[in-house]
Structure formats: structure tokens, C-alpha cells
């Protein structure tokens, strides 16, 4: 992920003020509770870059594929979570993610489902000098018990209900990617995966990092823009534009479902 190191610290400070801070950081919404967001989310998804327009994405999505949810934990979605001040529960990424997972489950070419956690409590991680000061900064001012830390790291309930036997659950061990220090590369190689569909948080950190590493390792990543989120909604358009221009197509959950159904 490309977020500056103090972003997590900002989140930690914001968490202390609870739901009020969440409301302040949530995206601007129109008057109708059921209307689309006007800042970030689906509203920030760019037009496909010229190179992606040359592809038949529906055909691409018939290749052996993996799904990966990254960092969609209670920490970011549930009241009391260390990062809940970002307000993601009100910002649409959860229902979009559910839509993506349900569609992928029905597609026979999706051979790997991965639920990738991202803990901010890293006192037991192997650390470089940079890691040490960055990880310490994320949790300054927090007084979480071991039980609360465990809760904070858990997959949010709406997605927990979608996990099935045979799915993979593990944490990222590197700063911004699941391709280093986890079983993911072996999982993808053994199952002959070609395409990786990504949802999660943070869009400009773990999602961008995993999209970059996926490309560098020869995979075809596709990012579901409205099933992701930055720390702040107003940061999402730039992040999606950067990812879409250079690393991977960025599409909506509805577009993903439509593409899957075209070749069903």
C-alpha cells in the first residue's frame, strides 16, 4: 500500500472519538439512504484505461481465477475497532464485496478463495528498523487487551458468513502485500490461477500493493473499486485512477457480475 506511515497513526487517534469521528470521516452521501455515494466508492471508478479496452474482460474472467479479500476486518468496520473511525461500514464496500463473492462462488473457474487479514498489532512480527517505528506508531495510544486485539483482527461478520471449507485464511506478513511470507504464491501456482480478483482495504496500500505484485508475478489482477476503500473517501478517485492507468483494470461489483454472467 502507498499510504504514508503516519496514516495508521491518524486512524488510531481518530478511533478514540468513536462513532462521531466515523461520521465525520464517512463519505458524503445524498439525501436518500439507498442512493449511490457521491464521493469515493462507485462514483470514483474511472473509465477503463485504453489498454484494458482492448481486452475481452468477460473472456479473461473465464480463466482459472482466485478471489482475495484483503484486510476486511472488524478493526475497520465495527464500532470499537481500532480503525473504525474511517467509517467503512457506511461507505459501501461490504455489500459490494458480498456481491462479488456470491458471483465468484457460482463461477466454476474460481478455484481459490483467500481471506487475507492485516493486523496493526505487530509487536511479534520480524521487523526492520523502518518497520519497528512504523508499527509502533500505528498503535500509539491504544490499550487493547490480547482478547480485544484478537477481536479487532477478525474478519467482519458479513464476510465471515461467506467463508467455506477449503478457503484460505491468513494474515499479510509484509507491509503491503500477501505475496511475501505467506502461502498465497504456492496456492496460486498449484491451482494454475491466471486471474486474481481483489477487494478490500486500503485501496491505496494493500490493494494497490497486491495488484502490483500480482502483475510482477505474471497474474492478471482485477480490482473491484467499490468493494475497496481508502482511509478517506476523497482519496479514492486518485488511487483508482493510478491503479487503472498502470497496474490493473478497476471495475465495479455490478460490472464484475455482468462480465461473469456473459460467459456463464
C-alpha positions as CSV (number, residue, x, y, z in Angstrom):
1,X,0.0,0.0,0.0
2,X,1.2,3.5,-0.7
3,X,-0.3,5.4,2.3
4,X,2.3,7.3,4.3
5,X,3.4,5.7,7.5
6,X,1.5,8.1,9.7
7,X,-1.8,7.3,8.2
8,X,-2.4,4.4,10.6
9,X,-1.5,6.7,13.5
10,X,-4.1,9.2,12.3
11,X,-6.6,6.3,12.3
12,X,-5.6,5.3,15.8
13,X,-6.1,8.8,17.1
14,X,-9.5,9.0,15.4
15,X,-10.6,5.7,16.9
16,X,-10.6,7.3,20.3
17,X,-13.5,9.5,19.4
18,X,-15.6,6.6,18.2
19,X,-18.7,6.9,16.1
20,X,-18.6,10.7,16.0
21,X,-15.3,10.5,14.2
22,X,-16.6,7.8,12.0
23,X,-19.4,10.1,10.9
24,X,-17.0,12.9,10.2
25,X,-14.8,10.8,8.0
26,X,-17.6,8.9,6.2
27,X,-18.1,9.8,2.6
28,X,-20.6,12.4,1.5
29,X,-24.0,10.8,0.9
30,X,-27.0,12.0,-1.0
31,X,-30.3,12.5,0.8
32,X,-31.6,9.1,0.0
33,X,-30.1,6.4,2.3
34,X,-30.2,3.9,-0.6
35,X,-28.7,6.2,-3.2
36,X,-25.2,5.8,-4.6
37,X,-22.3,7.7,-2.8
38,X,-21.2,11.0,-4.4
39,X,-17.6,10.9,-3.2
40,X,-15.4,7.8,-3.4
41,X,-16.8,4.3,-3.9
42,X,-18.6,3.5,-7.2
43,X,-18.6,7.3,-8.0
44,X,-14.7,7.2,-8.1
45,X,-14.3,4.3,-10.6
46,X,-12.6,5.7,-13.7
47,X,-13.3,4.8,-17.3
48,X,-11.2,1.8,-18.3
49,X,-7.7,2.8,-19.5
50,X,-7.1,2.5,-23.2
51,X,-5.1,-0.7,-22.9
52,X,-7.8,-2.5,-20.9
53,X,-10.4,-1.6,-23.6
54,X,-8.5,-3.9,-26.0
55,X,-9.3,-6.9,-23.7
56,X,-12.3,-9.1,-23.6
57,X,-12.7,-9.0,-19.8
58,X,-15.6,-11.4,-19.9
59,X,-13.2,-13.9,-21.6
60,X,-10.4,-13.1,-19.1
61,X,-12.8,-13.9,-16.3
62,X,-13.3,-17.4,-17.6
63,X,-9.6,-18.3,-17.0
64,X,-8.7,-20.1,-13.7
65,X,-9.2,-17.4,-11.1
66,X,-8.7,-16.6,-7.5
67,X,-10.6,-14.2,-5.2
68,X,-8.8,-12.3,-2.4
69,X,-10.4,-10.2,0.3
70,X,-7.7,-8.1,1.9
71,X,-7.9,-6.5,5.4
72,X,-11.7,-6.5,5.7
73,X,-11.7,-6.9,9.4
74,X,-13.7,-5.8,12.4
75,X,-11.0,-3.3,13.0
76,X,-12.2,-1.2,10.0
77,X,-15.9,-1.9,10.0
78,X,-17.2,-2.5,13.6
79,X,-17.7,0.1,16.4
80,X,-14.8,-0.2,18.8
81,X,-12.4,-1.3,16.1
82,X,-9.0,0.4,16.1
83,X,-9.6,1.8,12.7
84,X,-13.4,2.2,12.8
85,X,-13.2,6.0,12.7
86,X,-12.7,5.7,8.9
87,X,-16.4,4.8,8.7
88,X,-16.1,2.0,6.1
89,X,-19.4,0.4,7.2
90,X,-21.2,3.4,5.9
91,X,-19.2,3.6,2.7
92,X,-20.5,0.6,0.6
93,X,-17.5,-1.7,0.3
94,X,-19.2,-4.5,2.3
95,X,-22.3,-5.0,0.2
96,X,-20.2,-4.7,-2.9
97,X,-17.8,-7.4,-1.6
98,X,-20.7,-9.7,-0.8
99,X,-22.0,-9.3,-4.4
100,X,-18.6,-10.2,-5.8
101,X,-18.1,-13.2,-3.6
102,X,-21.5,-14.6,-4.3
103,X,-21.0,-14.2,-8.1
104,X,-17.5,-15.8,-7.9
105,X,-18.8,-18.8,-6.0
106,X,-21.2,-19.6,-8.9
107,X,-18.4,-19.4,-11.5
108,X,-16.7,-22.8,-11.8
109,X,-13.4,-21.2,-12.9
110,X,-12.9,-19.6,-9.4
111,X,-10.7,-22.2,-7.9
112,X,-9.2,-20.3,-4.9
113,X,-10.8,-18.1,-2.2
114,X,-8.5,-16.2,0.1
115,X,-9.4,-14.1,3.2
116,X,-6.2,-12.1,3.9
117,X,-6.1,-10.4,7.3
118,X,-4.0,-7.3,8.2
119,X,-3.3,-6.8,11.8
120,X,-2.0,-3.4,13.1
121,X,-0.7,-5.2,16.3
122,X,2.7,-6.3,15.1
123,X,4.9,-6.5,18.2
124,X,5.7,-10.1,17.4
125,X,6.5,-9.6,13.7
126,X,10.0,-9.7,12.4
127,X,10.9,-6.1,11.9
128,X,13.4,-3.9,10.2
129,X,14.3,-0.5,11.7
130,X,11.7,1.1,9.5
131,X,9.1,-1.5,10.4
132,X,9.6,-1.1,14.1
133,X,9.0,2.7,14.2
134,X,6.1,2.4,11.8
135,X,4.3,-0.4,13.6
136,X,4.8,1.2,16.9
137,X,3.2,4.5,15.6
138,X,0.1,2.6,14.4
139,X,-0.8,1.6,17.9
140,X,0.3,4.6,20.0
141,X,-2.4,5.5,22.5
142,X,-4.2,2.1,22.2
143,X,-4.7,0.0,25.2
144,X,-6.1,-3.2,23.7
145,X,-6.1,-6.5,25.7
146,X,-5.0,-9.7,24.0
147,X,-8.7,-10.6,23.6
148,X,-9.5,-7.2,22.1
149,X,-6.6,-7.5,19.7
150,X,-7.9,-10.9,18.6
151,X,-11.4,-9.4,18.1
152,X,-10.0,-6.5,16.1
153,X,-8.2,-8.8,13.7
154,X,-11.2,-11.0,13.0
155,X,-12.9,-11.0,9.6
156,X,-16.0,-8.8,9.7
157,X,-19.2,-10.8,10.3
158,X,-20.9,-10.2,6.9
159,X,-17.8,-11.8,5.2
160,X,-17.3,-14.5,7.9
161,X,-20.7,-15.9,6.9
162,X,-19.4,-16.4,3.3
163,X,-16.3,-18.4,4.2
164,X,-16.4,-22.0,3.1
165,X,-14.4,-25.2,3.9
166,X,-11.3,-25.1,1.7
167,X,-10.9,-21.3,1.7
168,X,-7.6,-19.9,2.9
169,X,-7.4,-17.6,5.9
170,X,-4.1,-15.9,6.8
171,X,-2.5,-12.6,7.6
172,X,-0.2,-10.5,5.4
173,X,3.3,-10.6,6.8
174,X,4.8,-7.8,4.7
175,X,4.0,-4.1,4.7
176,X,1.7,-4.1,1.7
177,X,1.3,-7.5,0.0
178,X,0.3,-11.1,0.6
179,X,2.8,-12.3,-2.0
180,X,5.7,-12.2,0.6
181,X,5.9,-14.5,3.6
182,X,2.5,-16.3,3.1
183,X,1.2,-19.4,1.4
184,X,-0.5,-17.4,-1.3
185,X,2.1,-17.8,-4.1
186,X,2.2,-21.6,-3.7
187,X,-1.7,-21.7,-3.5
188,X,-1.9,-19.8,-6.8
189,X,0.8,-21.9,-8.5
190,X,-0.6,-25.2,-7.5
191,X,-4.1,-24.4,-8.7
192,X,-2.9,-22.9,-12.0
193,X,-4.5,-19.5,-11.3
194,X,-4.3,-16.8,-14.0
195,X,-6.6,-14.1,-12.8
196,X,-6.9,-12.5,-9.3
197,X,-9.9,-10.5,-8.3
198,X,-9.2,-8.1,-5.4
199,X,-11.4,-6.4,-2.8
200,X,-10.5,-4.8,0.4
201,X,-8.9,-2.0,2.4
202,X,-6.9,0.1,2.0
203,X,-7.2,0.6,-1.8
204,X,-4.0,2.8,-2.0
205,X,-2.0,0.5,0.2
206,X,-2.7,-3.3,0.4
207,X,-4.9,-3.4,-2.7
208,X,-2.5,-1.4,-4.9
209,X,0.4,-3.3,-3.4
210,X,-1.1,-6.7,-4.2
211,X,-2.2,-5.6,-7.7
212,X,1.4,-4.5,-8.4
213,X,2.9,-7.8,-7.1
214,X,0.3,-9.8,-9.0
215,X,1.3,-8.1,-12.2
216,X,5.0,-8.6,-11.5
217,X,4.4,-12.3,-10.8
218,X,2.6,-12.8,-14.1
219,X,-1.0,-12.7,-12.9
220,X,-3.9,-10.7,-14.3
221,X,-5.3,-8.7,-11.3
222,X,-8.7,-7.0,-11.5
223,X,-9.7,-4.6,-8.7
224,X,-13.3,-4.1,-7.7
225,X,-13.3,-0.4,-7.0
226,X,-16.5,0.0,-4.9
227,X,-15.6,-3.1,-2.9
228,X,-12.4,-1.3,-1.7
229,X,-11.7,1.9,0.3
230,X,-9.0,4.4,1.2
231,X,-8.6,6.0,4.6
232,X,-10.7,8.9,3.3
233,X,-13.3,8.8,0.5
234,X,-11.8,11.7,-1.3
235,X,-8.6,9.8,-1.7
236,X,-10.2,7.0,-3.7
237,X,-10.5,8.6,-7.2
238,X,-6.8,9.2,-7.4
239,X,-6.0,5.7,-6.2
240,X,-8.3,4.1,-8.6
241,X,-7.0,6.2,-11.5
242,X,-3.4,5.3,-10.7
243,X,-4.2,1.5,-10.4
244,X,-6.3,1.6,-13.5
245,X,-3.8,3.5,-15.6
246,X,-0.8,1.3,-14.8
247,X,-1.5,-2.0,-13.0
248,X,-5.0,-3.4,-13.3
249,X,-8.5,-2.8,-14.6
250,X,-10.7,-1.2,-12.0
251,X,-14.3,-2.1,-12.3
252,X,-17.5,-2.0,-10.2
253,X,-19.1,-5.0,-8.5
254,X,-22.0,-4.8,-10.8
255,X,-19.7,-4.8,-13.9
256,X,-17.9,-7.9,-12.4
257,X,-21.2,-9.7,-12.0
258,X,-22.3,-8.8,-15.6
259,X,-19.0,-10.0,-17.0
260,X,-19.2,-13.3,-15.1
261,X,-22.8,-13.8,-16.4
262,X,-21.8,-13.1,-20.0
263,X,-19.9,-16.4,-20.3
264,X,-21.9,-18.4,-17.8
